[in-house]
Amino acid sequence: MTEVNLIHGWVLTYQDNADIVVAVNQAGNVAITYATKAFGEVQTLLFTITEDKIAILNLPFVFENLTILADKKEITFDVISIPG
């Protein structure tokens, strides 16, 4: 598992995957990019975080099982598995 500490004490956790790129800035904007083109294009999950809220701006179909636990400030997700 990969764990990324975000702003305001939030923690992002996901399965180790070299195709996942996480970008965060001090304004609370988070971009999680699934950089494989297996689905025809790069897919990016975008959201903003504050001390007590997450606002999802874009949720592509490739991200599944997105879970946000506000009481623990924990965010987890999976990406669709590609049979191979």
LINJO-V403420 format. One record per helix or strand of 2 or more residues. SS is the DSSP state (hx for helix, st for strand). FROM is the first residue (numbers start at 1). TO is the last residue. If there is no record, write none. Layout:
SS,FROM,TO + SS,FROM,TO
This chain:
st,2,5 + hx,7,9 + st,11,14 + st,20,24 + st,29,34 + st,43,49 + st,54,58 + st,63,69 + st,74,79
